[in-house]
């Protein structure tokens, strides 16, 4: 929610609120079936945001309950931001545009305290820290979407850089880490950082800083393991290499005596008979 709307007059902000495409769906509008009841909550009177007439007494407890119920209607209203911007704007005489009642989800006392803080606040530091190209790209992307991957794609950066810039923007705007996206954008517009940018509203529950984004773990396909049934005799069969006998280096020649024959008792017979002398033969 905005603190104090600056940069535009109350008339301009009221015109933006009234001509908003969702203005007719605001929660504080009269119920079509019962004009005395509120469209956002038929159990409430249509004037619950401003209280009963001056002639009817209202205790502190009753007023607190009525304002709490009216704020619940505001939180579900599609034009809550525009309503708060108009009601919290300052008129030329220095007063709030709507000094009484619940507007934009805030009580009159809260809006008056915001006005006092704005008047006594120390001038803020230069907005040059917001003017970097990357921060501007992330902020403009956040104005139209809130998914971390969509914001990063629109800003032209990776998801980690986009989330870091969003965290930096929230810190520079002076907001807590639990601030919602709409509150961060309202504070940025209040500083004039989102001029001529149409905001895409959400339901008011989207955080300005998304939770840590975990990239999907790549799935590695493992080789298929074939289950071989065990042998009934042996629990497992292991194929061992077969050792072949070494080839003998002794070459066997047909007709050659072996060593066993040479060492035996049998006389050695010559392979070729000795020729007789020619004289003896005559």
C-alpha positions in Angstrom: 0.0 0.0 0.0 1.2 3.5 -0.7 2.2 5.8 2.1 1.5 9.2 0.6 0.8 9.7 -3.1 3.0 12.3 -4.7 3.6 13.5 -8.2 -0.1 13.8 -9.2 -2.9 15.9 -8.0 -5.9 14.5 -6.1 -8.1 15.1 -9.1 -5.9 13.1 -11.4 -5.7 10.2 -9.0 -9.4 10.2 -8.4 -10.0 10.2 -12.2 -7.6 7.2 -12.6 -9.6 5.4 -9.9 -13.0 6.1 -11.4 -12.1 5.3 -15.0 -10.3 2.0 -14.0 -11.8 -0.9 -15.9 -12.5 -2.7 -12.6 -14.0 0.2 -10.8 -17.5 -1.2 -11.1 -16.4 -4.4 -9.4 -15.0 -2.6 -6.3 -16.0 -4.2 -3.0 -17.6 -1.1 -1.5 -20.1 -0.8 -4.3 -23.8 -1.4 -3.5 -25.1 -4.9 -4.0 -27.3 -5.1 -7.1 -29.9 -7.2 -5.2 -29.9 -5.0 -2.1 -28.5 -1.4 -2.5 -28.2 -1.1 1.3 -25.7 -3.9 1.4 -22.1 -4.0 0.2 -21.2 -6.0 -2.9 -18.0 -7.3 -1.4 -19.7 -8.5 1.7 -23.6 -8.6 1.8 -23.5 -8.9 5.6 -22.2 -5.4 5.8 -24.0 -2.1 5.4 -23.0 -0.1 2.3 -21.6 2.6 4.6 -19.4 0.4 6.7 -16.3 2.1 5.5 -17.5 5.5 6.9 -19.4 4.5 10.0 -22.9 5.3 11.1 -24.4 8.8 11.1 -23.3 11.4 13.6 -26.5 10.9 15.6 -25.9 7.2 16.2 -23.4 6.4 19.0 -20.6 3.9 18.3 -18.3 2.5 20.9 -14.6 1.9 20.3 -15.0 -1.9 20.2 -17.9 -1.6 17.6 -15.9 0.8 15.5 -12.9 -1.4 15.5 -14.9 -4.4 14.4 -16.6 -2.4 11.6 -13.3 -1.1 10.3 -11.7 -4.5 10.4 -14.6 -5.9 8.3 -14.3 -3.0 5.9 -10.5 -3.6 5.5 -11.2 -7.2 4.7 -13.4 -6.0 1.8 -10.6 -3.7 0.6 -8.1 -6.5 0.6 -10.2 -8.3 -2.0 -10.9 -5.2 -4.1 -9.4 -5.0 -7.6 -8.9 -1.2 -7.3 -7.5 -1.1 -3.8 -4.2 0.5 -4.9 -5.9 3.2 -6.9 -8.3 3.9 -4.1 -5.5 4.3 -1.5 -3.5 6.5 -3.9 -6.4 8.9 -4.3 -7.5 9.0 -0.6 -3.9 9.4 0.6 -3.0 12.2 -1.8 -2.6 15.7 -0.4 -4.8 18.6 -1.6 -3.4 22.1 -2.2 -4.5 23.2 1.3 -2.2 20.4 2.8 -5.0 18.1 3.9 -5.7 14.5 2.8 -8.1 14.1 -0.1 -10.2 11.8 2.1 -9.4 12.5 5.8 -12.2 10.3 7.2 -13.1 6.6 6.8 -11.4 3.5 5.5 -9.9 3.9 2.1 -7.6 1.5 0.3 -7.4 -0.9 3.2 -6.2 1.8 5.7 -7.9 3.6 8.5 -8.0 7.4 8.6 -5.6 7.4 11.6 -3.0 5.4 9.6 -3.2 7.7 6.6 -2.8 10.8 8.9 0.2 9.3 10.5 1.7 8.6 7.1 1.1 12.3 6.2 2.9 13.4 9.3 5.9 11.1 8.6 6.1 12.4 5.1 6.3 16.0 6.3 9.0 15.3 8.9 11.0 12.8 6.9 14.6 13.5 5.9 14.9 14.0 2.2 15.6 10.6 0.6 18.8 9.9 -1.1 19.2 10.3 -4.8 17.2 7.9 -7.0 20.3 7.2 -9.1 20.6 3.8 -7.5 17.2 2.9 -9.1 18.2 4.2 -12.5 20.4 1.4 -13.6 19.3 -0.3 -16.8 19.1 -3.7 -15.1 17.0 -2.5 -12.2 14.7 -0.6 -14.4 14.2 -3.7 -16.6 13.4 -5.9 -13.7 11.1 -3.4 -12.1 9.1 -2.9 -15.3 8.9 -6.7 -15.8 7.7 -7.1 -12.2 4.9 -4.6 -13.0 3.3 -6.9 -15.5 4.1 -10.4 -14.1 5.4 -12.0 -10.9 6.6 -15.5 -11.9 10.4 -15.5 -11.4 11.0 -17.1 -14.8 8.7 -14.7 -16.6 10.2 -11.6 -14.9 13.7 -12.8 -15.8 12.7 -13.4 -19.5 11.1 -10.0 -19.8 14.1 -8.3 -18.2 16.5 -10.2 -20.4 18.5 -11.6 -17.5 18.8 -15.0 -15.8 16.6 -15.9 -12.9 19.3 -15.5 -10.2 20.1 -12.0 -11.4 16.4 -11.1 -11.5 15.8 -12.3 -8.0 18.9 -10.5 -6.7 17.7 -7.2 -8.3 14.2 -7.7 -6.8 15.7 -8.1 -3.4 17.9 -5.0 -3.9 14.9 -2.9 -5.0 12.8 -3.9 -2.0 15.8 -3.0 0.3 16.3 0.4 -1.4 12.6 1.2 -1.2 12.9 0.8 2.6 10.4 -2.2 2.7 10.7 -5.4 4.7 11.5 -8.7 3.0 8.0 -9.8 3.7 6.5 -6.9 1.6 4.1 -7.9 -1.1 4.5 -7.3 -4.8 1.7 -4.7 -4.9 3.2 -2.8 -2.0 6.6 -2.7 -3.6 5.2 -1.5 -6.9 3.2 1.2 -5.1 6.3 2.4 -3.3 8.2 2.4 -6.6 5.4 4.4 -8.3 5.4 6.8 -5.4 9.0 7.6 -6.2 8.2 8.1 -9.9 10.0 4.9 -11.0 7.1 3.5 -12.9 5.8 6.4 -14.9 3.5 5.5 -17.8 3.6 1.8 -16.8 0.3 -0.1 -16.4 0.4 -2.4 -13.4 -1.1 -5.8 -13.5 -2.7 -6.3 -10.1 -2.6 -9.6 -8.1 -4.6 -10.8 -5.1 -2.3 -9.0 -2.7 -0.6 -12.1 -1.4 2.3 -12.4 -4.0 5.6 -11.7 -2.3 7.9 -9.0 -3.8 10.9 -11.3 -3.3 10.1 -14.9 -4.5 11.4 -17.9 -2.6 14.7 -19.4 -3.8 14.3 -20.9 -7.2 15.6 -24.4 -7.5 16.5 -25.4 -11.0 15.3 -28.9 -12.0 18.0 -31.6 -11.4 19.0 -33.2 -14.7 18.0 -36.9 -15.0 20.9 -39.1 -16.0 19.9 -42.3 -17.7 21.7 -45.3 -16.2 22.6 -48.3 -18.2 20.0 -51.1 -18.1 21.0 -54.0 -15.7 20.0 -57.4 -17.0 19.0 -59.7 -14.2 20.5 -63.1 -14.8 18.8 -65.9 -12.8 21.2 -67.8 -10.5 22.1 -71.4 -11.3 20.4 -74.1 -9.1 23.8 -75.7 -8.5 26.0 -72.6 -8.2 24.8 -69.3 -6.8 26.4 -67.5 -9.6 28.3 -68.3 -12.8 31.5 -66.5 -13.5 33.1 -66.8 -16.9 36.8 -67.3 -16.5 39.3 -67.1 -19.4 40.4 -70.5 -20.7 44.1 -71.1 -20.7 45.4 -72.9 -23.7 48.4 -75.2 -23.5 51.7 -73.9 -24.6 52.9 -75.1 -28.0 55.9 -77.3 -27.9 59.1 -75.9 -29.5 60.4 -79.4 -30.5 59.5 -80.1 -34.1 58.7 -83.7 -34.7 60.2 -85.1 -38.0 58.9 -88.4 -39.3 61.5 -91.2 -38.9 63.5 -89.3 -36.3 64.3 -91.1 -33.1 62.9 -89.8 -29.9 65.0 -89.3 -26.8 63.3 -92.3 -25.2 64.3 -94.5 -28.0 67.9 -93.3 -28.0 68.3 -94.2 -24.2 66.7 -97.5 -24.5 68.4 -100.9 -24.5 67.5 -101.8 -28.0 70.3 -101.4 -30.5 70.2 -98.6 -32.6 69.5 -99.5 -36.2 71.0 -97.3 -38.8 68.7 -95.7 -41.1 70.7 -96.6 -44.1 72.8 -99.8 -44.4 76.5 -99.5 -44.8 77.7 -100.4 -48.3 80.1 -103.3 -48.7 83.5 -102.9 -50.4 83.7 -103.8 -54.0 86.4 -106.3 -53.5 84.6 -108.3 -50.9 81.6 -108.4 -53.1 83.6 -110.1 -55.9 
